[in-house]
């Protein structure tokens, strides 16, 4: 497999990233253009990264600064097209986001996920990429569905 290209998301990436969202069901794909608008216009510190493989966008990462915190960021979205998962593309996106933040002198990156069995591989992914479970809020998303917060110092 050739190395992926990780770059800031551009408007040209939107159709392929909408397909990523359709395949992963992370959130409705029609929301993507509106969510990207401020970043594409340079109106926010939040940033989007695209993972290109074979010349097309097959993954995304969305990271925002935490309000009222010094150097703490939250990775709100990470997705790789299902047929490209398990090939290191998600790890490449996360590493690129971490480098971007570390280069800016930021301190911490957090990510939230679900505590259900359906998200066991997601939690394993973050642990394998150096994130530690920092907190768990019982029944946060729904009865029996905990919010699990992972943290990594940059």
PEMOWO-V448475 format. One record per residue. N is the residue number from 0. RES is the residue in one letter. PSI is psi in whole degrees, 0 to 359 (999 if undefined). OMEGA is omega in whole degrees, 0 to 359 (999 if undefined). NEAR is the number of other C-alpha atoms within 12 Angstrom. Layout:
n->{N & N}
res->{RES & RES}
psi->{PSI & PSI}
omega->{OMEGA & OMEGA}
near->{NEAR & NEAR}
This chain:
n->{0 & 1 & 2 & 3 & 4 & 5 & 6 & 7 & 8 & 9 & 10 & 11 & 12 & 13 & 14 & 15 & 16 & 17 & 18 & 19 & 20 & 21 & 22 & 23 & 24 & 25 & 26 & 27 & 28 & 29 & 30 & 31 & 32 & 33 & 34 & 35 & 36 & 37 & 38 & 39 & 40 & 41 & 42 & 43 & 44 & 45 & 46 & 47 & 48 & 49 & 50 & 51 & 52 & 53 & 54 & 55 & 56 & 57 & 58 & 59 & 60 & 61 & 62 & 63 & 64 & 65 & 66 & 67 & 68 & 69 & 70 & 71 & 72 & 73 & 74 & 75 & 76 & 77 & 78 & 79 & 80 & 81 & 82 & 83 & 84 & 85 & 86 & 87 & 88 & 89 & 90 & 91 & 92 & 93 & 94 & 95 & 96 & 97 & 98 & 99 & 100 & 101 & 102 & 103 & 104 & 105 & 106 & 107 & 108 & 109 & 110 & 111 & 112 & 113 & 114 & 115 & 116 & 117 & 118 & 119 & 120 & 121 & 122 & 123 & 124 & 125 & 126 & 127 & 128 & 129 & 130 & 131 & 132 & 133 & 134 & 135 & 136 & 137 & 138 & 139 & 140 & 141 & 142 & 143 & 144 & 145 & 146 & 147 & 148 & 149 & 150 & 151 & 152 & 153}
res->{X & X & X & X & X & X & X & X & X & X & X & X & X & X & X & X & X & X & X & X & X & X & X & X & X & X & X & X & X & X & X & X & X & X & X & X & X & X & X & X & X & X & X & X & X & X & X & X & X & X & X & X & X & X & X & X & X & X & X & X & X & X & X & X & X & X & X & X & X & X & X & X & X & X & X & X & X & X & X & X & X & X & X & X & X & X & X & X & X & X & X & X & X & X & X & X & X & X & X & X & X & X & X & X & X & X & X & X & X & X & X & X & X & X & X & X & X & X & X & X & X & X & X & X & X & X & X & X & X & X & X & X & X & X & X & X & X & X & X & X & X & X & X & X & X & X & X & X & X & X & X & X & X & X}
psi->{132 & 155 & 142 & 159 & 123 & 127 & 163 & 140 & 138 & 167 & 333 & 337 & 343 & 310 & 316 & 324 & 329 & 325 & 322 & 313 & 322 & 322 & 328 & 340 & 34 & 313 & 164 & 130 & 333 & 346 & 339 & 310 & 317 & 322 & 327 & 341 & 310 & 320 & 317 & 330 & 358 & 28 & 11 & 156 & 339 & 151 & 151 & 138 & 144 & 144 & 117 & 134 & 128 & 27 & 1 & 151 & 122 & 2 & 161 & 157 & 134 & 124 & 136 & 151 & 144 & 130 & 141 & 22 & 146 & 106 & 21 & 132 & 157 & 124 & 103 & 337 & 136 & 124 & 142 & 138 & 133 & 322 & 354 & 2 & 154 & 13 & 12 & 3 & 320 & 317 & 323 & 320 & 313 & 315 & 322 & 318 & 316 & 316 & 315 & 313 & 317 & 321 & 335 & 6 & 20 & 160 & 318 & 142 & 128 & 161 & 139 & 145 & 182 & 151 & 6 & 164 & 329 & 338 & 16 & 318 & 327 & 313 & 321 & 319 & 310 & 319 & 318 & 339 & 21 & 11 & 143 & 141 & 119 & 326 & 159 & 123 & 110 & 139 & 28 & 305 & 323 & 170 & 123 & 5 & 95 & 152 & 123 & 124 & 124 & 151 & 144 & 129 & 137 & 999}
omega->{176 & 180 & 177 & 172 & 177 & 184 & 173 & 181 & 176 & 179 & 178 & 182 & 190 & 182 & 180 & 178 & 174 & 175 & 176 & 180 & 176 & 181 & 183 & 183 & 178 & 171 & 183 & 186 & 180 & 177 & 189 & 182 & 178 & 179 & 182 & 191 & 183 & 179 & 180 & 179 & 181 & 185 & 183 & 173 & 178 & 180 & 177 & 173 & 174 & 174 & 178 & 176 & 184 & 177 & 179 & 178 & 182 & 180 & 181 & 175 & 181 & 186 & 184 & 174 & 176 & 178 & 173 & 178 & 182 & 175 & 179 & 183 & 180 & 175 & 185 & 182 & 174 & 181 & 175 & 180 & 186 & 181 & 178 & 180 & 179 & 182 & 178 & 182 & 176 & 178 & 178 & 177 & 180 & 180 & 179 & 177 & 179 & 178 & 179 & 181 & 179 & 179 & 179 & 179 & 179 & 190 & 192 & 171 & 177 & 176 & 178 & 174 & 182 & 177 & 182 & 178 & 179 & 182 & 179 & 179 & 177 & 179 & 178 & 178 & 181 & 178 & 179 & 180 & 171 & 178 & 178 & 175 & 184 & 183 & 177 & 178 & 184 & 174 & 184 & 184 & 179 & 176 & 179 & 181 & 182 & 169 & 179 & 182 & 176 & 183 & 173 & 174 & 181 & 999}
near->{10 & 11 & 16 & 26 & 24 & 32 & 25 & 30 & 37 & 29 & 24 & 18 & 30 & 32 & 23 & 29 & 42 & 32 & 28 & 36 & 29 & 23 & 22 & 24 & 20 & 27 & 20 & 18 & 23 & 19 & 18 & 31 & 24 & 15 & 27 & 33 & 20 & 20 & 24 & 24 & 17 & 15 & 11 & 16 & 22 & 32 & 35 & 41 & 42 & 44 & 43 & 33 & 30 & 14 & 17 & 27 & 36 & 41 & 50 & 47 & 41 & 36 & 36 & 30 & 25 & 21 & 12 & 8 & 14 & 13 & 23 & 28 & 36 & 34 & 37 & 28 & 33 & 39 & 41 & 40 & 31 & 21 & 16 & 24 & 24 & 17 & 20 & 23 & 35 & 36 & 31 & 31 & 39 & 41 & 27 & 30 & 40 & 35 & 20 & 26 & 30 & 20 & 13 & 16 & 17 & 25 & 24 & 31 & 39 & 37 & 40 & 32 & 36 & 30 & 29 & 22 & 14 & 13 & 18 & 15 & 17 & 28 & 28 & 21 & 25 & 31 & 21 & 18 & 24 & 22 & 30 & 24 & 26 & 22 & 20 & 22 & 21 & 17 & 15 & 19 & 17 & 13 & 13 & 14 & 19 & 22 & 25 & 31 & 29 & 34 & 29 & 30 & 23 & 25}
